[in-house]
């Protein structure tokens, strides 16, 4: 996993893919859409840790 946002973003992508209006309960569509938008805003406002892992860092001369 590249960062802590990957799983929530995949989950949100699945929810968006399944999202469709329902004639029997039109409010459910709008409520789900609002929840997804709120979660995306929350993820967008969360700082990302840019510290690379040891495997991702370039090797330095003398590293074994």
C-alpha positions as CSV (number, residue, x, y, z in Angstrom):
1,X,0.0,0.0,0.0
2,X,1.5,3.4,-1.0
3,X,-0.2,5.4,1.7
4,X,-3.0,5.4,4.2
5,X,-5.5,6.9,1.7
6,X,-5.4,4.0,-0.8
7,X,-8.0,1.8,0.9
8,X,-10.5,4.6,1.7
9,X,-10.2,5.8,-1.9
10,X,-10.8,2.4,-3.4
11,X,-13.8,2.0,-1.1
12,X,-15.1,5.4,-2.2
13,X,-14.6,4.5,-5.9
14,X,-16.7,1.3,-5.4
15,X,-19.4,3.3,-3.7
16,X,-19.5,5.9,-6.5
17,X,-19.6,3.0,-9.1
18,X,-22.6,1.5,-7.4
19,X,-24.4,4.8,-6.8
20,X,-27.6,5.2,-8.8
21,X,-30.9,6.9,-8.3
22,X,-33.7,4.7,-6.8
23,X,-37.3,5.6,-7.8
24,X,-38.6,4.0,-4.5
25,X,-36.2,6.0,-2.3
26,X,-34.8,9.1,-4.2
27,X,-33.5,10.6,-1.0
28,X,-31.1,7.7,-0.4
29,X,-29.2,8.6,-3.6
30,X,-28.6,12.2,-2.4
31,X,-27.7,11.1,1.1
32,X,-25.1,8.6,-0.2
33,X,-23.7,11.2,-2.6
34,X,-23.4,13.7,0.3
35,X,-21.6,11.1,2.5
36,X,-19.1,10.3,-0.3
37,X,-18.4,14.0,-0.9
38,X,-17.9,14.6,2.8
39,X,-15.5,11.6,3.0
40,X,-13.5,12.9,0.0
41,X,-13.3,16.4,1.5
42,X,-12.0,14.8,4.8
43,X,-9.4,12.8,2.9
44,X,-8.3,15.8,0.9
45,X,-7.8,17.9,4.1
46,X,-5.7,15.2,5.8
47,X,-2.0,15.8,5.6
48,X,0.1,13.1,3.8
49,X,3.2,11.7,5.4
50,X,5.8,12.1,2.7
51,X,8.6,10.2,4.6
52,X,9.7,7.5,2.1
53,X,10.1,4.0,3.5
54,X,13.6,2.5,3.5
55,X,12.7,0.5,0.4
56,X,11.6,3.6,-1.5
57,X,14.6,5.7,-0.6
58,X,17.5,5.9,-3.1
59,X,20.5,3.9,-2.0
60,X,23.5,5.9,-0.8
61,X,27.1,5.0,-1.5
62,X,28.2,2.5,1.1
63,X,24.7,1.1,1.8
64,X,24.6,-2.6,2.0
